[in-house]
Amino acid sequence: MATPVTTRLYRFGVFEADAALGELRRQGVRIKLNAQPFQVLVLMLERPGELLTREEISRELWPDGTFVDYEHGVNSAVNRIREALGDTAGNPRYVETLARRGYRFVAPVERIGSGTDSPKISESLVSIAQEQTAEAGEGLLSGILASAHELPKTSYIVVQTLFVLLQVMYLSFYVGALGNLTEIEDLLSALPRATEVFMVMIVTAAIMIPVRAFVISLVLFHAPRAREKFLKMWPFLLLSDVLWSLAPFLLLHHINFGLALSCTALLVYSPFAQRALVLMGAGRGDGEASPTAR
């Protein structure tokens, strides 16, 4: 009987680690990573999503126990890995620090064997495939929208707070509009098909109030696969948000036309900002709460 071939190739995001050759590549381009950090990376890739203690890493790097200050050595190796992957401890996409415990690899990992072996894919890769399907649903915009790897690395607290504030802003639009129907009806009366426009405003506001509440809950409670769920909803939210970018014109009794136009121009960007914030880490799901920086 032929001996099964051991998996030696790992793919995650835009990266590929070849354990047999000791090489890390990004979209086919080799990235310099010394032997010990690469050894730690492979150890993490073999156990994605699992806690890897500093003691376990030190035993792998120094099996004879000759290295005394292993904490510094392990931290240094992990820092080299983060530099190679463009990752940060404050907003990890790949290597997360679990305070006083160790590290875990949080990105989906695809393990590929050779010979007659069929590819072995980690369960978390299913989430990536679904996310890519959601992004494909964005249609013509998918070619120009930023991917997660193209966005800047920012504090989790910052992206989470900004995302929630944007949702609260839209909720205030809907509630404010429904609370001033008489004034808004009078304002819209000068438009052609004013009745239809008025009904569209009422219906969309009534629908979007629970939708925004759901999105806020999705993010605040770190629902599993929150990013994937939001990306599936995003094309619908895009249409709604572009429509409600006209909300400043509902205040023409209180502000002038130029100010309303300026606010509308800013609001057109809002749905794209929300998408970017989610890709940058807002509402991190699958049981991953706010990352703890070492």
C-alpha positions in Angstrom: 0.0 0.0 0.0 1.3 3.4 -0.9 2.1 5.7 2.0 -0.2 8.8 2.0 1.6 12.0 1.0 1.8 14.6 3.8 0.4 18.0 3.1 3.3 20.4 2.5 1.6 23.3 0.8 -0.6 25.9 2.6 -2.6 28.7 1.0 -4.2 31.5 2.9 -5.5 34.8 1.5 -3.0 35.9 -1.2 -0.2 33.9 0.4 1.2 30.4 -0.1 3.7 28.6 2.2 5.6 25.7 0.8 6.9 23.7 3.9 9.0 21.4 1.8 11.0 24.3 0.2 10.8 26.6 3.2 9.3 29.4 1.0 6.6 32.0 1.6 5.1 33.5 -1.6 2.6 36.3 -2.2 0.8 35.9 -5.4 3.7 33.9 -6.7 6.4 36.3 -5.5 8.8 35.0 -2.9 8.9 36.9 0.4 11.9 36.8 2.6 11.3 35.0 5.9 14.0 33.4 8.0 14.0 29.7 8.9 12.8 30.0 12.5 9.8 32.4 11.8 8.9 30.2 8.8 8.9 27.2 11.1 6.6 28.9 13.5 4.3 29.9 10.6 4.0 26.3 9.4 3.2 25.2 12.9 0.4 27.7 13.0 -0.8 26.7 9.6 -1.1 23.1 10.7 -3.5 24.2 13.4 -5.5 27.1 12.1 -7.9 28.6 14.7 -6.3 26.7 17.6 -4.3 28.2 20.4 -0.6 27.7 20.1 1.2 28.5 23.4 4.6 30.1 23.6 5.9 27.0 25.3 4.8 24.8 22.4 6.5 27.1 19.9 9.7 27.2 22.0 9.8 23.4 22.1 9.5 23.3 18.3 12.3 25.9 17.8 14.6 24.7 20.6 13.8 21.0 21.3 16.9 20.6 23.4 15.9 23.4 25.7 19.1 25.3 25.2 17.5 28.7 24.6 16.8 30.5 27.9 14.9 33.6 27.0 12.4 31.8 24.8 9.7 34.5 25.4 11.7 37.1 23.5 12.7 34.5 20.8 9.1 33.5 20.2 7.8 37.1 20.2 10.6 38.0 17.7 9.7 35.1 15.4 6.0 36.1 15.5 6.9 39.8 14.7 8.9 38.6 11.7 5.9 36.7 10.5 3.6 39.7 10.9 6.0 41.9 9.0 6.1 39.3 6.1 2.3 39.1 6.0 1.7 42.8 6.4 -0.2 42.0 9.6 -0.5 43.8 12.9 -1.1 42.8 16.5 -3.7 45.5 17.0 -5.8 44.4 14.0 -4.8 40.9 13.1 -5.8 39.3 9.8 -3.6 36.3 10.2 -1.9 36.0 13.6 -3.8 36.9 16.7 -2.3 37.3 20.1 -4.2 35.8 23.0 -2.9 37.7 26.1 -0.6 35.7 28.4 -1.6 32.5 26.5 -0.1 32.4 23.0 -1.1 32.9 19.4 -3.5 31.5 16.9 -3.8 31.7 13.1 -7.2 33.3 12.4 -7.4 33.2 8.6 -8.8 30.3 6.6 -6.1 27.9 5.5 -6.2 25.6 2.4 -4.0 22.6 2.7 -2.9 20.9 -0.5 -1.2 17.5 -0.8 0.6 16.1 -3.9 0.6 13.0 -5.9 -2.8 11.3 -6.0 -4.0 13.0 -2.8 -7.0 15.2 -3.2 -6.8 18.7 -1.8 -7.7 19.0 1.9 -9.5 22.2 2.7 -10.0 23.6 6.2 -13.6 24.1 7.1 -13.1 27.8 7.5 -12.2 28.0 3.7 -15.9 27.5 3.0 -16.5 30.9 4.6 -14.0 32.5 2.2 -15.6 30.8 -0.8 -19.0 32.1 0.3 -17.5 35.6 0.9 -16.0 35.6 -2.6 -19.4 34.6 -4.0 -21.0 37.6 -2.1 -18.4 39.9 -3.5 -19.0 38.5 -7.0 -22.6 39.5 -6.6 -21.5 43.1 -6.5 -21.5 43.0 -10.3 -19.7 45.6 -12.3 -18.4 47.3 -9.1 -16.5 44.2 -8.1 -13.6 45.1 -10.4 -13.1 48.5 -8.8 -14.0 47.9 -5.1 -11.1 47.4 -2.7 -10.4 44.0 -1.3 -9.5 43.4 2.4 -5.8 43.2 1.6 -5.8 46.5 -0.2 -7.3 48.5 2.8 -5.2 50.1 5.5 -4.7 48.5 8.9 -6.6 50.4 11.5 -7.5 49.8 15.2 -10.4 47.5 15.7 -12.1 50.0 18.0 -11.9 52.7 15.4 -13.5 50.7 12.6 -16.1 49.2 14.9 -17.1 52.6 16.3 -17.2 54.3 12.9 -19.3 51.5 11.4 -21.9 51.6 14.3 -22.1 55.4 14.1 -22.9 55.2 10.4 -25.8 52.8 11.1 -27.1 55.1 13.9 -26.9 58.0 11.4 -29.2 56.2 9.0 -31.6 55.2 11.8 -31.8 58.9 12.7 -32.7 59.7 9.0 -35.5 57.1 9.0 -37.0 58.0 12.4 -36.7 61.7 11.7 -38.4 61.4 8.4 -41.3 59.3 9.8 -41.6 61.8 12.7 -42.1 64.7 10.3 -44.4 63.4 7.6 -46.6 66.4 7.4 -43.7 68.8 6.8 -42.1 66.4 4.3 -45.3 65.9 2.4 -45.7 69.6 2.1 -42.1 69.9 0.8 -42.6 67.1 -1.8 -45.9 68.4 -3.0 -44.1 70.6 -5.6 -42.5 67.5 -7.3 -44.1 65.5 -10.1 -45.6 62.2 -8.8 -45.2 63.6 -5.3 -47.5 60.9 -3.8 -45.4 58.0 -5.2 -42.2 59.7 -3.9 -43.7 60.2 -0.5 -44.8 56.5 -0.3 -41.4 55.3 -1.4 -39.9 57.3 1.4 -42.3 55.9 4.0 -41.9 52.2 2.8 -38.1 52.3 2.6 -37.8 54.0 6.0 -40.1 51.4 7.6 -38.1 48.5 6.0 -34.7 49.9 6.7 -35.3 50.5 10.5 -35.2 46.8 11.3 -32.5 46.1 8.7 -30.2 48.7 10.4 -31.1 47.2 13.8 -30.0 43.8 12.5 -26.8 45.1 11.1 -25.9 46.8 14.4 -26.6 43.6 16.3 -24.6 41.6 13.8 -21.6 43.8 14.4 -21.9 44.5 18.1 -22.4 40.9 19.1 -19.8 39.5 16.7 -22.2 37.2 14.9 -20.6 34.1 13.2 -19.7 35.0 9.6 -20.8 38.6 10.1 -18.6 39.9 7.3 -19.9 37.4 4.8 -23.5 38.2 5.8 -22.9 41.9 5.4 -21.3 41.5 2.0 -24.4 39.5 0.8 -26.6 42.4 2.0 -24.4 45.1 0.7 -25.8 45.4 -2.9 -29.3 46.0 -1.4 -27.9 48.4 1.2 -26.0 50.2 -1.6 -29.3 51.0 -3.4 -31.0 52.0 -0.2 -28.2 54.2 0.9 -27.8 56.0 -2.4 -31.6 56.7 -2.3 -31.3 58.0 1.2 -28.3 60.1 0.4 -31.0 62.6 -0.8 -32.2 62.9 2.9 -30.6 66.3 3.4 -33.1 67.7 0.8 -35.9 66.8 3.2 -34.5 69.6 5.4 -34.9 72.3 2.8 -37.2 74.2 5.1 -34.3 74.5 7.5 -31.1 74.5 5.3 -30.3 76.0 1.9 -29.9 74.0 -1.3 -26.1 74.2 -1.4 -25.7 72.7 2.0 -28.1 69.9 1.2 -26.2 69.1 -2.0 -22.9 69.0 -0.2 -24.2 66.6 2.4 -25.7 64.4 -0.3 -22.4 64.2 -2.1 -20.8 63.0 1.1 -23.5 60.5 1.8 -23.1 58.9 -1.6 -19.8 57.6 -0.4 -21.3 56.2 2.9 -22.2 52.6 1.6 -18.6 52.2 0.2 -17.2 53.3 3.6 -19.4 50.8 5.4 -18.1 48.0 3.2 -14.5 49.0 3.7 -15.0 49.2 7.5 -16.4 45.7 7.6 -13.4 44.4 5.5 -11.1 46.2 7.9 -12.5 44.2 10.8 -15.8 45.7 12.1 -18.0 43.0 13.4 -15.3 40.3 13.3 -17.3 37.0 13.5 -16.7 33.3 14.0 -16.2 33.7 17.7 -13.4 36.2 17.3 -13.9 39.1 19.6 -11.9 42.3 19.6 -8.3 41.3 19.1 -6.0 41.8 22.1 -2.7 43.4 21.2 0.4 41.9 22.8 
